[in-house]
Amino acid sequence: MKVIIFIILIYLLYKIIKTVRQLKPSGNKYDQFQSSSSSGEDLVEDPVCHTYVPLSQAYKKEISGKNYYFCSRQCGEKYQLEKNNQTP
């Protein structure tokens, strides 16, 4: 009788552990980030902070008829202000 109870307890413990593992997200928090640049997408360099950004995620801004790509809107605005201050 003790053996049957022991086997039942082991089985219940197994089920509990299995359920907890399914609820817990696999991997670490960095595994959940999916980059579209891994598919061989071109990278563009931000002219302000010189970081490289995937083309699909870059902030595009047309200045003086030429397209520029930035990592953020703030870098785009900063570049445009600097460009306007240089031109008389």
N, C-alpha and C positions, 0 to 999 in steps of 0.2 A: 504494500500500500504506500509506503514512504517513497518508493522508487517512482511510482506513477505520479504522485504529487510533485516530486522533484522534476520529473520530465515536463509536467504541465507548467511549472514555474519557469523552467528554462525556455520553453516555447513562448510563454508570455513575455519574458524579458527580451527575447529575440524580436518579437513583433514590435515592442515598444522602441527598441533601438532602431529598427528598420524605419518606423514611422518618423522618428525624430530626424534621422538622416535625410529623409525625403523632404522634410520641411526646411531644413537648413540649406541655404544656397551653396552650390558647389563652387570650389575655388575661392580666390580672394576677391576683394572689391575691384581690383584692377582688371580682372578677367572679364568683367561685365562691359567694359568699354570696348566698343568695336570701331575701328578706324577704317574709313573708306579708302585710305591711302594704301592699304595692304593689297588692293587689287591692281596695283601698278599705275595709279593715278599720278599725274604730274604735280610737282610741288612748285609753288611760287614764293619768292622772297619778299617779305614786307620791307619797303624802302626806309621805314622809320626805325623799327626795332630789329630788323635783319633776322627775323625768325622765318622759318619755312612752314607754309600752310598748304594743305591739299587744295587744289584748284576749286573743288566743289564746296569747300567750307570757307573760302576766302571772301572777304568783303571787297566787292568790286566798285570802283569809283572812276568816273570819267573826268579827267582834268585836262583842259586845253585840247580836247579832241583825242586824247590818248587814254587808254585803259590802264589803270593801276590796281594792284591787288594788295590788300592789307589783312592783317590778322584780326583786326577789330575796327569798328566804326570810329573809335577814338583815335587810332593811328591814322586813319584816312583823313579825319578832320584836322589833325595836327599837321599832316603833310600838306594839306591844302592851304592852311594858314601860313606855313613856312614858304610855300611856293608863291602865294599872293604877296607876302612881304618882300620877296626877292625881286619881283617884277614891278618896275616903276609905273 
